[in-house]
């Protein structure tokens, strides 16, 4: 166990990245930079134990912490009527998504928000977009050529998107990369920054000693791949933050800044 930990640390040390200490929400909003929260795939099929082919088979600390962080942030955003965009992986049974086995099939319940976030379905601050591909930016494209995410940013005049969800190195990363590409060529006005909250993201665990016994699979050690996902996002120009706080004037004055 000790040597495994050491190996992960060695690998992480080869691709280090710096994180900002704290995103202070109120000072950003009060300076005219509206912040929108994006939740990526925090649904039963990826987060609830035993809920399907891609769900955890036992309780997982990184995934539980991500769900709890997302629930706390969602509460803060909805209480203040700040915009929240919810991406939900949802597949038609006849339309597979290789290389993954069937997952989040429409009507199975796997494609629905986890119990801790179910209340978001009826909250007026929330826009829900179901997608049937990894990349939530591409998955937000509508038949008429518009993009539900781009419209959400425009309508709410969002300058900063705060991204949380699962998986750090798959759907979160793909969404972040596409959004940054689109931003760079002026497709998502008035968006300026994409911020990823590291503790609000998680990925799945499929260690090498399990993967080598399952033909055709790729090893996916959780802690390392979570790190790689954040590293790749940072490399594309995302801001990575360790904490998110409200940062009220009272907190700033007293120096006791509580994170959400
Ligand atoms: Zn999918």
Boltz pocket constraint, residues with backbone or C-beta under 6 A from the ligand:
constraints:
  - pocket:
      binder: B
      contacts: [[A, 89], [A, 90], [A, 91], [A, 97], [A, 103], [A, 104], [A, 131], [A, 132], [A, 133], [A, 134]]
      max_distance: 6.0
